[in-house]
């Protein structure tokens, strides 16, 4: 799928949600990834896990749905689905580290062509490191997907040959969803699954890694 315009955050989230296999156990990271919850369908039967101790999280809460005691790891008010369960923070991390999550969707500062992830610190002297459970999720989940903007404020691509920021996890990312393109990462390098508001030639000119294409 290619589109004439870049994707909005909700359109990216909808793509991610559609790619999650039915019956999966999934963790959505802080920031853009939390939007994925709003685009999952009941037919997918996806169980959302939150780092702060919940299974069965539903979409974001609005209006009268808001319960100040019911939030995700990013402190966003959420809903609960039938059968939701709550547990200690340590048990939540045990699930993350024990390989019990099928997919985690995380934000990122950078992703390398080898699937290395940097998402907890820019390394700047005044930066406030905030790794949270990202390292546990990136390595513990069976698949790690990234949802991020492709270009930084200065126009530099955030998909790079080698990370310039402190590493969260090595060789863990298999998919990157952005407003301009969706990338698949694997042993053979980086492939472009779709483009949005940019041509493949323009993408290759701006992203400093070799980009293959996926035959339709």
NORKA-V7136 format. One line per field, one symbol per residue. ss: DSSP state (a for helix, b for strand, c for the rest). Layout:
ss = ???
This chain:
ss = ccbcccccaaaaaaaaaaacccccbbbbcccaaaaaaaaccaaaccbbbbcccbbbbbbbccaaacccccbcccccbbbbbbbbbbccaaaaaaaaacccccbbbbcccbbbccccbbcccccccccccccccaaaaaaaccbbbbbcccbcccccbcbbccccccccbcccbbbbbcccbbbbbbccbbbbbbbbcccaaaaaaaccccbbbccc
